[in-house]
Structure formats: C-alpha cells, structure tokens
Amino acid sequence: QVRLVESGGGLVQAGGSLRLSCAASGRMSRLNALGWYRQAPGKQRELVATITTGGIPNYADSVKGRFTISNDNAKNTVYLQMNSLKPEDTAVYYCYARSLYPFDVYWGQGTQVTVSS
C-alpha cells in the first residue's frame, strides 16, 4: 500500500504562483510514476502532469510552459510548481502514484486550488 499526502493548495490571484507538494510513504519500491490530476466542479478528473521515477515528465497541453513537475526521490516527494495561474486552473488537485507490477493506482485526499480573476 502507498499513502499520499498533499499540501500547498490555497487561494491566489490570476497570474500568481503556488507550489504543491505530495509526500509518499509505504511500498515505494513498486512505484514507477508520480504525478498530479485535477477535478473542477462538474468536470471529469484530468491529467495535469506526471513524472517517472527516472525523472521523465509529461504535461497536459493546458499547463505546458506554466507548470513544472519535479521529484525528490530521497524525500519520496513530488512537487508541482504552478506559475501564471488562470481562473480555469481552479480545481481540487490530487496526487497520484502508479505501480506497474502489479498494476495499481493510488490517490491522495486532494487539495483545493482557487484562482481568482
């Protein structure tokens, strides 16, 4: 089992920045990727960014150039630096972890990000 605990959400004005953190614990050796998804009211959960344990990132087109994902393997923590925030970035952001063998997906409890115009 893997436990994910997010922090760093909050309220920010458009154009501002926030950094989300996700601390992972448990059976870390099985994981091959960590990342972030988000869910806005009335919408489906969507990918924001992921990063493999080898450090290869992947971003949704909507956040490319504005968000940066990084990981600190020594601290078992993944970060999401969010710059140039827009009101449409408002959502609950969920930390995500994936193992391949066996395949499994883990979720954090979510952290609210609100961007005011």
Secondary structure, DSSP 8 states (H G I E B T S, - for coil): -EEEEEE--EEEETT--EEEEEEEEESGGGEEEEEEEEE-TTS--EEEEEEETTS-EEE-TTTTTTEEEEEETTTTEEEEEE-S--GGG-EEEEEEEEEETTEEEEE---EEEEEE-
